[in-house]
């Protein structure tokens, strides 16, 4: 196993640069640079040298094998935050045979060494990419192992049910209390219902993790681009009186009271002989159909596309005159705050349905467990026992205890270098 190193802090100038080492040569590398290794988990000020060259004076931390994040020997060097110092230290480490870590390699080693499960690694990746408070809270539940604890509780119930069923197989010729199979089926049904609820919450959880999309749609010159600029409080989209100015979809990522929301400015909906504009309209309709919510905007307050449940229909340019229905003026800001309140209220309800399963891989493994438990009271005990074994394997796959190899590259490639 190679010994790896990387900056654990963002590159560039700053107060401190933290360089992390992990692997069998970490202690030897630290001793070569800093002299005697300090007591585990105790920071010590050391002069870092390569030969006679003083690289820096740094705080040094040492973590023993089995008691570090990766499970390996780990050292941390807290340098002054100048890139030239980090580069000089990197050269010294390369000279000792260490290599630069790949993206996510520290966390990958933590998983391979049993320090975290795969669901916790996915939670950590989500935490690093979180942009809003709701996403942070969701990711923290993953990093704290809530899904693994839930899986273990379900597994314990299945093991109990399996033991009861195995007893009916092993002692088929002896007297077995009649309530044994009844208790086993009660456990199976309760666990299957638990899994069903977890699967039912997956779409809302996955949507919260990835973020919501809200499409602003309507005819040309309805004020869609002006509304996007007003929400973003800056010029994002070009605004003109010429119909068809917006042809491609413009995106505005926003933190709406903790919810991750991307507002989409779309091409004006109309028939057009211009092939480029027609392509923009087709894209607008497709993206709007896929969005979580649509804001229908028009001067007369009449939607130009099908209105789905929870969609918002508004009359634009309220500053130019009175009219029926809800109205806003993107130019003056009238009604925009109320519109954002409406968007938040609709998405907040959906976010409330989120649970623990937030990744497709997790949901697919859980689905396998749920399907395996689709048994009948008249099934042979041997069939029931096999069904429980398959369900337990599905739970193990959900947290990455088995069958994780196919997903490792995809998961850990999303991490930054040094994590």
N, C-alpha and C positions, 0 to 999 in steps of 0.2 A: 504494500500500500504506500503510495507516494505521500510525502508531507507537502501540504499546500499552504499558500498564504494569499492574502488579499486585503485591500483596504475595506474596513467595515463602515467607514464614513464616506460621504459623498466626495468625489474628487474635487480638487481646487483648494483655494486658500480658506483658512478658517482658524478658529482658536486651537483645535486639536484634530489630529489625524490618528485614527485607531487602525492598526494593522494586526490582523489575526493570523495565527499559525495553527495548523492542526495536522497530526500524524505522528508516526513513530520517531521522527527526528526532531520534533518540536523542542524537546528539552535540550538536546545537544545543540541545536541552533541558538537557543536562548543563552545557554552557558557560554557559547563561543562569542556572542555579541556583548553580553551583559555581566559575565562572571557568575558567581554563585546564584542559584535560582532561589527566589524568596519562598516563604511558606505558602502553601496553596491558598488561593483566594485573598491574599494579603498584598496590597499594592506597595511597591518599593521603588524609590528613585534610583535609577541606574544610568551610567554612562554607556552608550552603545558604541562599540568600536569594531572596526575591521582592521586588524593589525594595529598600526599606529594612528590610523585615521579615526578621529572622533566624529561619529555621524550625528549624534544628538544626545541630549540628556532627557530621558523619558521615564514615565511611570510604567512599571512592568508588573504584569499579573500572570500567575501560573495556575493551571487547572490540571489535576491528576486524571489519568485514564479512568474512565468509568464515572467520573464526577464532573464532566464538562458537557457543553451543549451537544457536541458531536459524539461523545463517548470515548474520544481519543485524547492523547496528550494535547493540550491547547495552551498557547501563550498569547497574550495581548500586549501590544506595545503602544503606549499613548504618547505620540510624538507632538512636537510643535507643528502647527497646521500649515506648513509650506510644502508645495508639491516637490520641490527640489530635495527635501529631506526624505520624503516617502520614496522618491525614485532612487536615491542613494541607498536606502535600506533595502529596497527591492533587489538591487544589484548584488548586495552582500548576501542576501538569502539565495538568490539564483546561483551565486558562486559556491554555496554549500550544498547544492543539489536539490533544493526545494523548487517547486514549480508554482506558477500562478494558478489560482483556483478558477474553475469554470463557473458559469452562472448557476447558483443554487447548490453548489457542491457541498458546502458546509451543512446545509439542511438535509441534503441527500444522505450524507454520512450519518447524520443524526437518526434518520429513518432506518438505514441499513444496520445500524448498531443498536436498534431497539430503544432509542431515547424518546422517539415520538412515533405515532402511527401515521398512516397516510392521510387520514382525515385531518389530523392536526397540522400536517405539512400543507395541505390545501388551505386550511384556515390561516396559516401564517402567510401564504402567498396572497390570500384575499386581504389580509391586514396591511400588507405592504402596498397594495394597490388601492386601498380604500380612499375615497375622496370625500365622503360625508360621514356624519355621526352615526346614521343608521347602518351604513356599511361597516363602520368600525365595530359597532356593538355586535353585529352578526358575525364578523370575523373573529372577534374575541371569544365567542361561544365555541367556535371551531378550534382555536388554539388552546383553549382550556380543557379540551377533551370531552365535551358534553355528549357528542355523538358516540364516542367510544363507550362512555358509561351507560348510555341508553342501550347500545348494542349488547353490552355485557349483561344488563338486566334482562333483556329479551332472551339472550343465550341461556342464562340460568333457568328461566322458565321452561325453555325447550329441553334442557338437560333433565329437569325434573319430570317433564312429560315423557321423555324418552326412557327414563329409568322405570317408570310405571309400565310402559308398553313392553320393554325388554323383560320385565318380571313376568308378564303374561305369556311371553314366549318361552322363557327358561323354566317356568313352573307350570306349564300347560296341563300336566297330569296331576297337579296338586290343587288344593283349595286356594283360590285367590279371591279376596273380598270383591264383591260385585261393584263397589264404588270406585275401584281403581281405574277402569277405563273411563268412567264418567269424569273423574278428576282430570285425567289426561286430556280428554276432549275439551273440557272447560278451559284448561290452560292454553291449548292450541287456539281455540276460538278467541280468547282474550288477546293473545299475542298477535294473531292475524289482524284483529281489529286495530291494535296499536300500530302495526305496520301500515295498515290502510290509511290511518290518519296521517302518518308521517309522509306517505307518498302523496296524499291529497294536498299537503302544504308545500310540496316541492316546487310547483310552478311559481308560487308567490315568493318563495325564498330565493330561487334562482333569479327571478326578475329583480328583486331588491339588490342582489349581489352584482348583477350586470348593469343595473340602472334602467329607469323608465324612459320611454320615448313619447313625446307629445307633439303631434303634427298640427301645424297651422295650415289650413286649407281654405280655398275659396277662389272666386274668379279673379282675373287680373285687376290691379289697382284697388284692391279691397283694403289695403293697409297691412298686409301680412309681414312684409319686410320691415315696415316701420314699427310694428309691434315687436318683432324679434329684437330690433335695435333698442327699443324701450326696455324690454325685459333684461337685456344684457347691459344696458346703460352705456353702450358704446356703438359705434358704427360697424356692424358686422355685415349687413347686406346693403347692396346698392339700392337706392330709392329714386324712382323717377316717375313721371306721369306717362311714360311710354309703356303700353301693355306688353307683357312678355319679357320684362327686364330680367326677372328671376327665371332661370331655365334649369339650373341644377339645384340640388337640395343643400341648403346651408344648415349647419348644426351649431347649437349653443348649449354647452354643458353648464349646468347650474346646480347649486346646492339649495334646494327648496326646503328650508327648515330641517335639514338633516337628510332629506330624501334626494337621491341622485336622479336628476331629470335632464334629458337632452331635448331641447325644443328644436323642431324642424321647420324651417321656412321652405315652402314648396312652390313650384311653378303655378301660375294662375290657371285654373281649370277652365278650358274653353276649347272649341274646335279650331284647329289651325292648319293652314296649308304649308307652314314652315316645318320641314321635317325635324329640325333641331328642337324647336319649341314643342312639337308633338311628342318627341322622345321625353322631354322634360315633364310634360303633363302625364305621360304613362308612368314615369318613375314616381311622380308625386302621388298618383293614385295607389300604386303598389306599396310605397313606403307608408302612406297614411293607413292603408288597410292593415299593415303589420304593426302599427304603433299601438301603444297601450291606451292612448286617449287622443281624441281629435278636437281641435278648436275650429269650428266652422265660422269663418269670418266673411261678411259681405256687407255692402252699403245698405241693402234693404233688409238685412237680418234673416234672409232665407238661405238655407243650406243648399249648395250646388252638388252635393254628393250624399250618399245614403248616411243617415244618422244612426249610430250604434248606441247601445246602452252607455250611459254616463258621458256621452259626448256633450260638448258645450257649443251652443249656437248663439252667436253674437252679431249685433249690428255695429259696424265700424264707423269711424269718422263722426262720433257723436257731437264733436265741436262745431259741425257744419249744419246741424239741424235736429229737430225732434223726429221720433219715429217709434214704431212698436218694438217690444221685446227688450232684452238686455242689451246695453250699448256700452262701448268704450271709445276713447279717443287715444290712439297710440301717440298722436302728435303732442297732446297736452298732458297725457298720463291719466286722464279721467277714467276711472273704472278698472285700471290695470291691476291695482293692488287687490281689488275684489276678485278679479279673474284669477290671479295667482292663489288666492284663498280657495277658490272653487277647485282648481287643479290639485292643490295640496289635499283638500278634504277627500277627493275621490281616490287619490293614490295612497293616502294614509290608511284608508280602509283595507286596501289590498295588501299593504305592507304588514298590517296587523295579523294577516293569515300566515305569515312566514313561520318556519320551524327550524329544524336542525339540518335537514338534507338540502344542500345548496349546489351540488354538482351532479352532472349527468351520470358520471361514473358511480357515485354513491346511490343514486336513484335506481340505476339498472341493477346493481347488486341487491338492493332491498326488494326490488320487484321479483327477483329470482326467489328470494326467501318467501315472499308473499304467495307466489304461485305454487311453491313446493308444499305449502301448508293447506292447499285446497284439497282436503281429504274428506272421506266419508266414514261415518261410524261403522259401516259394514266392511270397510277395507281390512284385509288381513293384517295382523300385527307386524309381520315382517315388512309389508309395504309401508305401514305407518312409521316404523323405525327408520326406514330409508328416507322417507319424506322429511323427517326431522333432521337427519344428518345433512341433507341438501339445504335445508333452511338455515342450519347453523353455519354451513359453509358460505351461504349468501351473506350472512351477517359479518363473517370474518372478512369476506371480500370487500364489504362496504368500508371497513376501517383499514383495509390494506394488509391484513395479516396473511392472506393468501392471494395469489393471482395479481399481484401488484406490478409485476415486471413490465407489462405492456404499457403502463401509464407513467412510468418514472420519468422518461425523457420529456414527455409533454408537460408534466407538472413542474418539474424543477427548472426547465428552461425559462419559465416565466419569472424566476427570481432574478435579483440583481447580483452582480459579482460581489462577493464578500458576505453573502448570506447563505 
